[in-house]
Amino acid sequence: MAQLSDSVAQQIMGEINDLVKRIEAVSEKVPQTENLQIAVNNVLSEFKKTAGMTVMGETARMKAELAQAAADVAGKVAKDVAGREKAEWIAGSIAVAFLTFSLFGWMMHYKGRAAGFAEGHEQGYEEAKDEKAAASWANTPSGKSAYRLALAGNISMLVNCEEKYGWKIEGDYCMPYPTKNERGQQVSWGWKIK
């Protein structure tokens, strides 16, 4: 299929006009009958019309084909661009979701870690205070005496107010009282201090 540009069509029309002028010039020099002149003029006139309509029709057809090709290319480009933009939006959405979850996870880890450190520090401080106080008391005369009672194995008797050793709970107090030994004698229990 031959394509005809506007400049080519104009060139053809120019050549046709030149040909018509030459034919008219030659026909004036040659003696002719009036009917022949009219017939030639009619043929030339029809040829001009036909050639002009053919050129215009071909130009219109080529413009329509060009417009259709441009529309097809534009549609394909639009489809490609839309597909690419869709892929970019999907990739962007996935990236934003990943970053959001990562940031949320990091933030929760950071807060949990900080809370855990704070709680551990507080508990450690409380335990250290108790240990310091216990160590301080253990170095007092009362602490040393309690330590000697513990070494002798007698501190549980005091703490538990054990009745078999002659101790009895009365109200909020642990009171000593005499008991009888296996021989039936009345005895009181005590412990070695030094």
C-alpha positions in Angstrom: 0.0 0.0 0.0 1.6 3.2 -1.2 1.3 6.2 1.1 1.0 9.6 -0.4 2.1 12.7 1.6 0.5 16.1 1.2 3.6 17.5 -0.6 3.6 14.6 -3.1 -0.1 15.1 -3.7 0.5 18.8 -4.4 3.3 18.0 -6.7 1.1 15.6 -8.7 -1.7 18.3 -8.9 0.9 20.8 -10.2 2.1 18.4 -12.9 -1.5 17.8 -13.9 -2.1 21.5 -14.2 1.1 22.0 -16.3 -0.1 19.1 -18.6 -3.5 20.8 -19.0 -1.9 24.1 -19.9 0.4 22.5 -22.5 -2.5 20.6 -24.1 -4.5 23.9 -24.2 -1.5 25.7 -25.8 -1.0 23.0 -28.4 -4.7 22.7 -29.2 -4.9 26.5 -29.9 -2.1 26.2 -32.5 -3.6 23.3 -34.3 -6.8 24.1 -36.2 -9.6 22.0 -34.8 -13.3 21.9 -35.0 -15.3 23.4 -32.3 -16.6 20.0 -31.2 -13.2 18.6 -30.8 -12.2 21.5 -28.6 -15.2 21.0 -26.4 -14.6 17.3 -26.1 -10.9 17.8 -25.2 -12.0 20.4 -22.6 -14.6 18.0 -21.2 -12.0 15.2 -21.0 -9.5 17.4 -19.3 -12.1 18.8 -16.9 -13.2 15.3 -15.9 -9.5 14.2 -15.7 -8.8 17.1 -13.3 -11.8 16.2 -11.2 -11.0 12.6 -11.1 -7.4 13.1 -10.3 -8.2 15.7 -7.6 -10.8 13.4 -6.0 -8.4 10.4 -6.2 -5.6 12.4 -4.6 -8.0 13.9 -1.9 -9.5 10.4 -1.3 -6.0 8.8 -1.0 -4.9 11.7 1.3 -8.0 11.2 3.5 -7.5 7.4 3.6 -3.9 7.9 4.7 -4.9 10.4 7.3 -7.5 8.0 8.7 -4.9 5.2 8.7 -2.4 7.4 10.4 -5.0 8.5 13.0 -5.9 4.9 13.7 -2.2 3.9 14.0 -1.7 6.9 16.4 -4.7 5.9 18.4 -3.5 2.3 18.6 0.0 3.4 19.7 -1.5 5.8 22.3 -3.7 3.1 23.7 -0.8 0.7 24.0 1.4 3.4 25.6 -1.5 4.3 28.0 -1.9 0.6 28.9 1.8 0.2 29.5 2.0 3.3 31.6 -1.1 2.3 33.6 0.4 -1.2 34.2 3.7 0.4 35.3 2.0 2.9 37.5 -0.1 0.1 39.0 3.0 -1.9 39.7 4.7 1.2 41.2 1.7 1.8 43.5 1.6 -1.9 44.6 5.4 -1.8 45.3 5.1 1.5 47.1 2.2 0.2 49.2 4.1 -2.9 50.2 7.1 -0.8 51.1 5.1 1.5 53.3 3.3 -1.4 55.0 6.7 -3.1 55.7 8.2 0.1 57.0 5.1 0.7 59.2 5.2 -2.8 60.7 9.0 -2.6 61.2 8.6 0.8 62.9 5.8 -0.5 65.1 7.8 -3.6 66.0 10.9 -1.6 66.8 8.9 0.8 68.9 7.2 -2.0 70.9 10.6 -3.7 71.4 12.1 -0.4 72.6 9.3 0.4 75.0 9.3 -3.2 76.4 13.0 -3.1 76.8 12.9 0.2 78.6 10.1 -1.0 80.9 12.0 -4.2 81.6 15.2 -2.4 82.5 13.3 0.1 84.7 11.5 -2.7 86.6 14.7 -4.8 86.9 16.6 -1.7 88.2 13.8 -1.0 90.7 13.7 -4.6 92.0 17.5 -4.8 92.1 17.6 -1.5 94.1 15.0 -2.8 96.6 16.9 -6.1 97.0 20.2 -4.3 97.5 18.6 -2.0 100.1 17.4 -5.1 102.0 20.7 -6.8 101.7 22.6 -3.7 102.8 20.2 -3.3 105.8 20.6 -7.0 106.7 24.4 -6.8 106.4 24.4 -3.7 108.5 22.2 -5.3 111.2 24.3 -8.5 111.1 27.3 -6.5 112.2 25.4 -5.1 115.3 25.7 -6.9 118.7 22.1 -8.1 118.3 22.9 -9.5 114.8 25.9 -11.3 116.1 23.9 -12.8 118.9 21.2 -14.0 116.5 23.9 -15.5 114.3 25.3 -17.5 117.3 21.7 -18.7 118.1 21.3 -19.8 114.5 24.6 -21.6 114.6 23.6 -23.4 117.7 20.3 -24.5 116.0 18.1 -22.7 118.5 16.7 -19.9 116.4 13.9 -22.0 114.9 12.8 -22.8 118.5 12.4 -19.1 119.2 10.8 -18.1 115.9 8.3 -21.0 115.9 7.6 -20.9 119.6 7.9 -24.6 119.9 5.9 -26.1 122.7 8.0 -29.2 123.2 10.8 -27.0 124.4 8.7 -25.2 126.9 7.4 -22.3 124.9 3.7 -21.5 124.6 1.8 -18.8 122.6 -0.4 -16.6 124.7 -2.1 -13.9 122.7 0.6 -12.2 120.6 3.4 -13.5 122.8 5.6 -16.5 123.0 6.0 -17.3 126.8 8.3 -19.9 128.5 6.8 -22.4 130.9 8.3 -25.4 132.7 7.8 -28.9 131.3 8.5 -32.4 132.5 11.3 -34.4 131.1 11.2 -38.2 130.6 11.9 -38.8 134.2 9.0 -36.7 135.3 11.1 -33.8 136.6 10.0 -30.3 135.9 12.5 -28.5 133.7 12.9 -25.3 131.8 14.7 -25.1 128.5 17.5 -22.7 127.6 20.4 -22.5 125.2 24.1 -21.7 125.2 25.0 -18.1 124.6 28.8 -18.4 124.2 
